[in-house]
Structures are given as structure tokens and as C-alpha cells.
Amino acid sequence: MFKQTSPSGQKINYPLLSDRTQKVSKMYGVLNEDEGFAYRSAFIVDPDGKIRAWLTNPQPVGRNIDEILRIIEALQYYNDTGLAAQAGWKPGDEGIKIGWDYVGKY
């Protein structure tokens, strides 16, 4: 319904999920059952169906698409190079090696 009635919704060119029964938000542990709403969450799922990252914000705080995209790009970078993306990493930045031997060296 949102996609048909909202001008911004009509611009969306990917599938949307409706969770009117709250089954999905309950399964993912983001449902506030007392208040009857799902927390603002994003789940990054790889092609094998494994959850690689999730972010859940308190109700008054919206999701940050730039950070979600940064996480996706960092995971892809790690998959390609084996190097991790440190805090503040952006595509094009050098990554870091991970493991106990590298703790405190960056």
C-alpha cells in the first residue's frame, strides 16, 4: 500500500517487506511488544543467508544509510583482500590486518 500511495514510495525499485503481523520483527528480536512497534533496524545478509551485521537504533533515532553502505563496502573489501576496515574507514582507504598479533599496532 505504501508503494502505491506515497510519491517517494513509488520511486523505490526494489522489493519491500511488510510486517503487519510483527512476525519478522519478533523473529529478529527487534519488536517492542509493550509498545507494538519494531525498533529501526538494518540487517546485512550475505548471499549465503548469513547475517554479517545488524544495527538497531532506539525509536527516536533513524538509520544512517551512509553507515549501512560503508559496512557493506567494508565487508566486501574484507572478502576481497582479507584486510579489515578500521573505525572511520572509507572505500579507497587502506585496510588493516586483524588478529591478536596486531592488537595495539594501529
N, C-alpha and C positions, 0 to 999 in steps of 0.2 A: 504494500500500500504506500509506504514512504516513497518508493522509487517512482510511483505513478503520480503522486500529488505534490512532491517537493521539486521546485526548479533545480536545486542543487543535486537532489537525488537522481534526477533524470540524466545528469551528466556522468554518473557512475557507470563504468563499462566492465565491471566485474561482479560476480555473484555476491549477494548479501544474505546474511543468515538472520532469520527472525527467531527469537527465543521466547515466544509468548507463554509457553508452559514453564519456563525457567529451568527446564531440564538440563540444558547445556551449561548454563552458569552454575548450576548446582554441582554438576559433574566436575567442572574445573575449579570449584571451590571459591568462586567469586560472588556468590549470591549472598546478599544481606537479607536473610529470611525475615528478620524482625521488621525491616522497613519495606521489603518487597522489591528491591532493585539489585541489579548487578553492579559491582564496582567497575570502574573504567579500566579495562584490562586489554592487553595485547599478548597473543601467544604466537611465537615464531616456530613453525613446524617445518622440519626438513622434508625432502621428497620421500624419505623412508617412513614418515609419520612420527618421527621422534621430536618431542618438544625440545628445542635448543635454547629457548629463552622465553621468559614471560615477565611482564611488567603489570603491576596492579597499583593504580593510584587511588587515593581517597576520593570520595564522591565529589568534593568541590574542585578537584584538580583534573584538568583534561590531559589526554595523552599527547605526547610530543612526537609527531610523525618524523621529524628530523632525527631524533634519537632512535626511533624504531628502525629507520632506514640505515643509520650508522651501525646499529647492531647487526642487521642483515649483511651489510657490506663487510663488517669485521669478521663475521662467521665465514663468509665466502673467501675472504683474504686468508684466514687461518686454514681453511680447507685446501686452498691453492698453494700456500707457502709453508705451513707448519709454524708460522710466527703469530704471536698473539697481538692484539690491539690494546695498547695501554690506555689509561684514562686520557681523554682528550684526543685520541687517535682520530684521524680523518683519512679518507681514501687518498692515497698518494704519499702518506707518511710511512716511515719505516716501522716495521713491527719489532717485537721483542721475542727472544727465546723464553720459554717457560720451563719451570721445573725448580726443584729445591736448590740446585747449583746456581741459579740466577737470582734468588731472593736477595733484595737489597742492592743489586748491582745496577739498577736503572733509576 
